[in-house]
Amino acid sequence: MFKTRITEMANVKYPVLMGGMQWLARAELVSAVANAGGLAFLTAVSCCSVKELREEIRRTRDLTDKPFGVNISMLPVLMPGDLTDAFMDLVCEEGIPVVETAGRSPEKYVDLLHDAGVKLFHKVPALRFAQKAESIGADAVIIVGFECGGHPGMDDVPSLIQTPAAAETLSIPVIAAGGYCDGKGLIAALALGAEGVLLGTRFMASEESPMHDNFKAWMINAQATDTMVVERSIRNAARIMKNEAARTVARMEAEGATLEELFPVIAGSVSREAYLSGDLDQGTIACGQAVGRIREIKPVAAIMADIMDEAKSVLARLNNLAQS
Ligand SMILES: Cc1cc2nc3c(=O)[nH]c(=O)nc-3n(C[C@H](O)[C@H](O)[C@H](O)COP(=O)(O)O)c2cc1C
């Protein structure tokens, strides 16, 4: 049920994907999604070297015989020490079936990936970038709405507008992301013309998610209003949980802080520490508005089963409505 060009391309059972999540989308979580019939992306930027990513790929393969992808998040500008080139070579060498890119145009890597038989799913926060991705040869586009955890772009356009706009405009398949977290959302995304949904926040709140239980407890009590968007001043808007670090960043931005001044608060290494220690106020922690709809931490297999069961019952309800 729910076969689309995405399930065919990625050779997975369900059109449900888990996007890259720095520090969290590691072997345990990625293999759990794969074993549950979805497509998940191991996140390269959780690894400090090519060797570490290779080991993480091998570890994931020990935990699942199902397909999984690798997320290669690129910063908007090339920074010293950037490992993107080396990560791209590695995914080709390792025969990874799908790469999720984000952050800047993956144009430079299209031929490399395709020559190695790797599909390219590029994640974008606006229609114009989706069109550009199609024009350079991406195999699918993931379009995120303003609700999403992580980077929603600078235009503040929500998923209800982004998803159908991309699906109507592009010929390649569109994957909807941002705020989707259940079976109702899956059916809505398919109705809007998407061929899959990509979730971050919902899988962040799973048993297999490798973050301190304090964050899981926070998530199941949080409201949709408990996230905020920061880093607009450096044109890197990010939706994160509303905590002390988020308020500090907002205050510093209002006072005109530069990237260098913000860096000690927003650096990925600080969030990693927080995930380990359970300090809820330390670090900027990506989190989408869907957090307000998550009331239970469950194993990934149960989350996926709930999504598919609910999708089927929503469809049955709609069919009944159509016949009445
Ligand atoms: C904790 C967390 C970390 C994330 N880290 C990354 C990342 O490293 N690279 C990336 O491309 N997207 C990242 N994202 C974005 C997700 O892949 C996905 O696009 C987003 O979560 C979808 O919206 P949703 O949170 O409403 O489901 C992150 C999201 C979350 C919640």
Ligand as a Chemical Component Dictionary entry (heavy atoms), coordinates in Angstrom:
data_LIG
# 
_chem_comp.id                   LIG 
_chem_comp.type                 NON-POLYMER 
_chem_comp.pdbx_formal_charge   0 
_chem_comp.three_letter_code    LIG 
# 
loop_
_chem_comp_atom.comp_id 
_chem_comp_atom.atom_id 
_chem_comp_atom.alt_atom_id 
_chem_comp_atom.type_symbol 
_chem_comp_atom.charge 
_chem_comp_atom.model_Cartn_x 
_chem_comp_atom.model_Cartn_y 
_chem_comp_atom.model_Cartn_z 
_chem_comp_atom.pdbx_ordinal 
LIG C1  C1  C 0 17.253 17.294 16.258 1  
LIG C2  C2  C 0 17.293 17.565 14.782 2  
LIG C3  C3  C 0 18.522 17.610 14.120 3  
LIG C4  C4  C 0 18.563 17.848 12.738 4  
LIG N1  N1  N 0 19.777 17.829 12.102 5  
LIG C5  C5  C 0 19.822 17.909 10.749 6  
LIG C6  C6  C 0 21.043 17.738 10.043 7  
LIG O1  O1  O 0 22.110 17.518 10.635 8  
LIG N2  N2  N 0 21.011 17.846 8.686  9  
LIG C7  C7  C 0 19.845 18.063 8.001  10 
LIG O2  O2  O 0 19.880 18.116 6.765  11 
LIG N3  N3  N 0 18.672 18.242 8.649  12 
LIG C8  C8  C 0 18.640 18.154 9.985  13 
LIG N4  N4  N 0 17.431 18.258 10.635 14 
LIG C9  C9  C 0 16.190 18.456 9.859  15 
LIG C10 C10 C 0 15.488 17.113 9.575  16 
LIG O3  O3  O 0 16.258 16.268 8.762  17 
LIG C11 C11 C 0 14.135 17.329 8.881  18 
LIG O4  O4  O 0 14.314 18.067 7.699  19 
LIG C12 C12 C 0 13.130 18.065 9.759  20 
LIG O5  O5  O 0 13.225 17.602 11.084 21 
LIG C13 C13 C 0 11.700 17.847 9.243  22 
LIG O6  O6  O 0 10.772 18.578 9.990  23 
LIG P1  P1  P 0 10.034 18.037 11.332 24 
LIG O7  O7  O 0 11.049 18.215 12.404 25 
LIG O8  O8  O 0 8.869  18.911 11.459 26 
LIG O9  O9  O 0 9.702  16.592 11.112 27 
LIG C14 C14 C 0 17.361 18.080 12.030 28 
LIG C15 C15 C 0 16.139 18.062 12.711 29 
LIG C16 C16 C 0 16.088 17.804 14.060 30 
LIG C17 C17 C 0 14.759 17.783 14.755 31 
# 
loop_
_chem_comp_bond.comp_id 
_chem_comp_bond.atom_id_1 
_chem_comp_bond.atom_id_2 
_chem_comp_bond.value_order 
_chem_comp_bond.pdbx_ordinal 
LIG C1  C2  SING 1  
LIG C2  C3  SING 2  
LIG C2  C16 DOUB 3  
LIG C3  C4  DOUB 4  
LIG C4  N1  SING 5  
LIG C4  C14 SING 6  
LIG N1  C5  DOUB 7  
LIG C5  C6  SING 8  
LIG C5  C8  SING 9  
LIG C6  O1  DOUB 10 
LIG C6  N2  SING 11 
LIG N2  C7  SING 12 
LIG C7  O2  DOUB 13 
LIG C7  N3  SING 14 
LIG N3  C8  DOUB 15 
LIG C8  N4  SING 16 
LIG N4  C9  SING 17 
LIG N4  C14 SING 18 
LIG C9  C10 SING 19 
LIG C10 O3  SING 20 
LIG C10 C11 SING 21 
LIG C11 O4  SING 22 
LIG C11 C12 SING 23 
LIG C12 O5  SING 24 
LIG C12 C13 SING 25 
LIG C13 O6  SING 26 
LIG O6  P1  SING 27 
LIG P1  O7  DOUB 28 
LIG P1  O8  SING 29 
LIG P1  O9  SING 30 
LIG C14 C15 DOUB 31 
LIG C15 C16 SING 32 
LIG C16 C17 SING 33 
# 
